[in-house]
């Protein structure tokens, strides 16, 4: 069972010469913004959003793999 909710997905075509997928995720009552390379879904960056500020996030590899699988189904 999923422990997160994907609330938004954005596909950026040719941003800086590469395509990226950015997702907004709610996990354990926290909001995250995570960006992957579209070609192989390699993690580019992950941010936690608190009080309209972003800070680097450290999410488990299991959670990231689950999010990648959801992204594959949507793109």
Chimera marker file (.cmm) of the C-alpha trace (Angstrom):
<marker_set name="trace">
<marker id="1" x="0.000" y="0.000" z="0.000" r="1" g="1" b="0" radius="0.5"/>
<marker id="2" x="1.291" y="3.460" z="-0.894" r="1" g="1" b="0" radius="0.5"/>
<marker id="3" x="2.243" y="5.717" z="1.983" r="1" g="1" b="0" radius="0.5"/>
<marker id="4" x="2.366" y="8.857" z="-0.151" r="1" g="1" b="0" radius="0.5"/>
<marker id="5" x="0.186" y="10.819" z="-2.526" r="1" g="1" b="0" radius="0.5"/>
<marker id="6" x="1.484" y="12.222" z="-5.805" r="1" g="1" b="0" radius="0.5"/>
<marker id="7" x="-0.334" y="15.545" z="-6.112" r="1" g="1" b="0" radius="0.5"/>
<marker id="8" x="1.202" y="16.989" z="-9.295" r="1" g="1" b="0" radius="0.5"/>
<marker id="9" x="3.484" y="15.932" z="-12.136" r="1" g="1" b="0" radius="0.5"/>
<marker id="10" x="5.253" y="18.234" z="-14.590" r="1" g="1" b="0" radius="0.5"/>
<marker id="11" x="7.228" y="17.089" z="-17.617" r="1" g="1" b="0" radius="0.5"/>
<marker id="12" x="9.795" y="19.683" z="-18.684" r="1" g="1" b="0" radius="0.5"/>
<marker id="13" x="10.893" y="19.146" z="-22.270" r="1" g="1" b="0" radius="0.5"/>
<marker id="14" x="14.467" y="20.112" z="-23.057" r="1" g="1" b="0" radius="0.5"/>
<marker id="15" x="15.190" y="22.047" z="-19.895" r="1" g="1" b="0" radius="0.5"/>
<marker id="16" x="18.938" y="22.713" z="-19.983" r="1" g="1" b="0" radius="0.5"/>
<marker id="17" x="19.250" y="20.300" z="-22.906" r="1" g="1" b="0" radius="0.5"/>
<marker id="18" x="17.586" y="17.419" z="-21.020" r="1" g="1" b="0" radius="0.5"/>
<marker id="19" x="14.037" y="16.410" z="-20.236" r="1" g="1" b="0" radius="0.5"/>
<marker id="20" x="12.983" y="16.273" z="-16.588" r="1" g="1" b="0" radius="0.5"/>
<marker id="21" x="9.990" y="15.059" z="-14.609" r="1" g="1" b="0" radius="0.5"/>
<marker id="22" x="9.090" y="16.971" z="-11.454" r="1" g="1" b="0" radius="0.5"/>
<marker id="23" x="6.572" y="15.554" z="-9.004" r="1" g="1" b="0" radius="0.5"/>
<marker id="24" x="4.949" y="17.000" z="-5.937" r="1" g="1" b="0" radius="0.5"/>
<marker id="25" x="4.415" y="14.386" z="-3.250" r="1" g="1" b="0" radius="0.5"/>
<marker id="26" x="2.795" y="14.381" z="0.176" r="1" g="1" b="0" radius="0.5"/>
<marker id="27" x="4.431" y="11.882" z="2.535" r="1" g="1" b="0" radius="0.5"/>
<marker id="28" x="3.921" y="11.692" z="6.299" r="1" g="1" b="0" radius="0.5"/>
<marker id="29" x="2.058" y="15.028" z="6.236" r="1" g="1" b="0" radius="0.5"/>
<marker id="30" x="5.033" y="16.763" z="4.571" r="1" g="1" b="0" radius="0.5"/>
<marker id="31" x="5.187" y="18.176" z="1.036" r="1" g="1" b="0" radius="0.5"/>
<marker id="32" x="8.087" y="17.338" z="-1.262" r="1" g="1" b="0" radius="0.5"/>
<marker id="33" x="9.199" y="18.401" z="-4.729" r="1" g="1" b="0" radius="0.5"/>
<marker id="34" x="11.307" y="15.788" z="-6.522" r="1" g="1" b="0" radius="0.5"/>
<marker id="35" x="12.935" y="16.082" z="-9.946" r="1" g="1" b="0" radius="0.5"/>
<marker id="36" x="14.134" y="13.153" z="-12.071" r="1" g="1" b="0" radius="0.5"/>
<marker id="37" x="15.770" y="12.910" z="-15.487" r="1" g="1" b="0" radius="0.5"/>
<marker id="38" x="13.032" y="11.730" z="-17.816" r="1" g="1" b="0" radius="0.5"/>
<marker id="39" x="15.208" y="9.295" z="-19.771" r="1" g="1" b="0" radius="0.5"/>
<marker id="40" x="16.146" y="6.995" z="-16.870" r="1" g="1" b="0" radius="0.5"/>
<marker id="41" x="14.367" y="8.564" z="-13.857" r="1" g="1" b="0" radius="0.5"/>
<marker id="42" x="17.677" y="9.264" z="-12.158" r="1" g="1" b="0" radius="0.5"/>
<marker id="43" x="17.152" y="11.533" z="-9.162" r="1" g="1" b="0" radius="0.5"/>
<marker id="44" x="18.209" y="15.111" z="-9.834" r="1" g="1" b="0" radius="0.5"/>
<marker id="45" x="17.053" y="16.722" z="-6.579" r="1" g="1" b="0" radius="0.5"/>
<marker id="46" x="14.536" y="16.390" z="-3.780" r="1" g="1" b="0" radius="0.5"/>
<marker id="47" x="13.216" y="19.200" z="-1.613" r="1" g="1" b="0" radius="0.5"/>
<marker id="48" x="10.968" y="19.323" z="1.422" r="1" g="1" b="0" radius="0.5"/>
<marker id="49" x="8.600" y="22.302" z="1.523" r="1" g="1" b="0" radius="0.5"/>
<marker id="50" x="8.030" y="23.892" z="4.937" r="1" g="1" b="0" radius="0.5"/>
<marker id="51" x="6.470" y="27.307" z="5.534" r="1" g="1" b="0" radius="0.5"/>
<marker id="52" x="6.903" y="28.253" z="1.848" r="1" g="1" b="0" radius="0.5"/>
<marker id="53" x="10.642" y="27.481" z="2.047" r="1" g="1" b="0" radius="0.5"/>
<marker id="54" x="12.478" y="24.540" z="0.509" r="1" g="1" b="0" radius="0.5"/>
<marker id="55" x="15.262" y="22.500" z="2.052" r="1" g="1" b="0" radius="0.5"/>
<marker id="56" x="17.085" y="19.432" z="0.715" r="1" g="1" b="0" radius="0.5"/>
<marker id="57" x="15.202" y="16.237" z="1.504" r="1" g="1" b="0" radius="0.5"/>
<marker id="58" x="16.553" y="12.794" z="2.281" r="1" g="1" b="0" radius="0.5"/>
<marker id="59" x="13.993" y="10.154" z="1.297" r="1" g="1" b="0" radius="0.5"/>
<marker id="60" x="14.422" y="6.383" z="1.479" r="1" g="1" b="0" radius="0.5"/>
<marker id="61" x="15.414" y="4.457" z="-1.623" r="1" g="1" b="0" radius="0.5"/>
<marker id="62" x="12.287" y="2.286" z="-1.263" r="1" g="1" b="0" radius="0.5"/>
<marker id="63" x="10.067" y="5.373" z="-1.373" r="1" g="1" b="0" radius="0.5"/>
<marker id="64" x="11.958" y="6.768" z="-4.359" r="1" g="1" b="0" radius="0.5"/>
<marker id="65" x="11.594" y="3.441" z="-6.220" r="1" g="1" b="0" radius="0.5"/>
<marker id="66" x="7.855" y="3.456" z="-5.571" r="1" g="1" b="0" radius="0.5"/>
<marker id="67" x="7.558" y="7.018" z="-6.879" r="1" g="1" b="0" radius="0.5"/>
<marker id="68" x="9.577" y="6.060" z="-9.977" r="1" g="1" b="0" radius="0.5"/>
<marker id="69" x="7.169" y="3.199" z="-10.685" r="1" g="1" b="0" radius="0.5"/>
<marker id="70" x="4.205" y="5.569" z="-10.421" r="1" g="1" b="0" radius="0.5"/>
<marker id="71" x="5.892" y="8.014" z="-12.795" r="1" g="1" b="0" radius="0.5"/>
<marker id="72" x="6.532" y="5.241" z="-15.334" r="1" g="1" b="0" radius="0.5"/>
<marker id="73" x="2.821" y="4.436" z="-15.341" r="1" g="1" b="0" radius="0.5"/>
<marker id="74" x="1.914" y="8.088" z="-15.975" r="1" g="1" b="0" radius="0.5"/>
<marker id="75" x="4.419" y="8.882" z="-18.708" r="1" g="1" b="0" radius="0.5"/>
<link id1="1" id2="2" r="1" g="1" b="0" radius="0.2"/>
<link id1="2" id2="3" r="1" g="1" b="0" radius="0.2"/>
<link id1="3" id2="4" r="1" g="1" b="0" radius="0.2"/>
<link id1="4" id2="5" r="1" g="1" b="0" radius="0.2"/>
<link id1="5" id2="6" r="1" g="1" b="0" radius="0.2"/>
<link id1="6" id2="7" r="1" g="1" b="0" radius="0.2"/>
<link id1="7" id2="8" r="1" g="1" b="0" radius="0.2"/>
<link id1="8" id2="9" r="1" g="1" b="0" radius="0.2"/>
<link id1="9" id2="10" r="1" g="1" b="0" radius="0.2"/>
<link id1="10" id2="11" r="1" g="1" b="0" radius="0.2"/>
<link id1="11" id2="12" r="1" g="1" b="0" radius="0.2"/>
<link id1="12" id2="13" r="1" g="1" b="0" radius="0.2"/>
<link id1="13" id2="14" r="1" g="1" b="0" radius="0.2"/>
<link id1="14" id2="15" r="1" g="1" b="0" radius="0.2"/>
<link id1="15" id2="16" r="1" g="1" b="0" radius="0.2"/>
<link id1="16" id2="17" r="1" g="1" b="0" radius="0.2"/>
<link id1="17" id2="18" r="1" g="1" b="0" radius="0.2"/>
<link id1="18" id2="19" r="1" g="1" b="0" radius="0.2"/>
<link id1="19" id2="20" r="1" g="1" b="0" radius="0.2"/>
<link id1="20" id2="21" r="1" g="1" b="0" radius="0.2"/>
<link id1="21" id2="22" r="1" g="1" b="0" radius="0.2"/>
<link id1="22" id2="23" r="1" g="1" b="0" radius="0.2"/>
<link id1="23" id2="24" r="1" g="1" b="0" radius="0.2"/>
<link id1="24" id2="25" r="1" g="1" b="0" radius="0.2"/>
<link id1="25" id2="26" r="1" g="1" b="0" radius="0.2"/>
<link id1="26" id2="27" r="1" g="1" b="0" radius="0.2"/>
<link id1="27" id2="28" r="1" g="1" b="0" radius="0.2"/>
<link id1="28" id2="29" r="1" g="1" b="0" radius="0.2"/>
<link id1="29" id2="30" r="1" g="1" b="0" radius="0.2"/>
<link id1="30" id2="31" r="1" g="1" b="0" radius="0.2"/>
<link id1="31" id2="32" r="1" g="1" b="0" radius="0.2"/>
<link id1="32" id2="33" r="1" g="1" b="0" radius="0.2"/>
<link id1="33" id2="34" r="1" g="1" b="0" radius="0.2"/>
<link id1="34" id2="35" r="1" g="1" b="0" radius="0.2"/>
<link id1="35" id2="36" r="1" g="1" b="0" radius="0.2"/>
<link id1="36" id2="37" r="1" g="1" b="0" radius="0.2"/>
<link id1="37" id2="38" r="1" g="1" b="0" radius="0.2"/>
<link id1="38" id2="39" r="1" g="1" b="0" radius="0.2"/>
<link id1="39" id2="40" r="1" g="1" b="0" radius="0.2"/>
<link id1="40" id2="41" r="1" g="1" b="0" radius="0.2"/>
<link id1="41" id2="42" r="1" g="1" b="0" radius="0.2"/>
<link id1="42" id2="43" r="1" g="1" b="0" radius="0.2"/>
<link id1="43" id2="44" r="1" g="1" b="0" radius="0.2"/>
<link id1="44" id2="45" r="1" g="1" b="0" radius="0.2"/>
<link id1="45" id2="46" r="1" g="1" b="0" radius="0.2"/>
<link id1="46" id2="47" r="1" g="1" b="0" radius="0.2"/>
<link id1="47" id2="48" r="1" g="1" b="0" radius="0.2"/>
<link id1="48" id2="49" r="1" g="1" b="0" radius="0.2"/>
<link id1="49" id2="50" r="1" g="1" b="0" radius="0.2"/>
<link id1="50" id2="51" r="1" g="1" b="0" radius="0.2"/>
<link id1="51" id2="52" r="1" g="1" b="0" radius="0.2"/>
<link id1="52" id2="53" r="1" g="1" b="0" radius="0.2"/>
<link id1="53" id2="54" r="1" g="1" b="0" radius="0.2"/>
<link id1="54" id2="55" r="1" g="1" b="0" radius="0.2"/>
<link id1="55" id2="56" r="1" g="1" b="0" radius="0.2"/>
<link id1="56" id2="57" r="1" g="1" b="0" radius="0.2"/>
<link id1="57" id2="58" r="1" g="1" b="0" radius="0.2"/>
<link id1="58" id2="59" r="1" g="1" b="0" radius="0.2"/>
<link id1="59" id2="60" r="1" g="1" b="0" radius="0.2"/>
<link id1="60" id2="61" r="1" g="1" b="0" radius="0.2"/>
<link id1="61" id2="62" r="1" g="1" b="0" radius="0.2"/>
<link id1="62" id2="63" r="1" g="1" b="0" radius="0.2"/>
<link id1="63" id2="64" r="1" g="1" b="0" radius="0.2"/>
<link id1="64" id2="65" r="1" g="1" b="0" radius="0.2"/>
<link id1="65" id2="66" r="1" g="1" b="0" radius="0.2"/>
<link id1="66" id2="67" r="1" g="1" b="0" radius="0.2"/>
<link id1="67" id2="68" r="1" g="1" b="0" radius="0.2"/>
<link id1="68" id2="69" r="1" g="1" b="0" radius="0.2"/>
<link id1="69" id2="70" r="1" g="1" b="0" radius="0.2"/>
<link id1="70" id2="71" r="1" g="1" b="0" radius="0.2"/>
<link id1="71" id2="72" r="1" g="1" b="0" radius="0.2"/>
<link id1="72" id2="73" r="1" g="1" b="0" radius="0.2"/>
<link id1="73" id2="74" r="1" g="1" b="0" radius="0.2"/>
<link id1="74" id2="75" r="1" g="1" b="0" radius="0.2"/>
</marker_set>
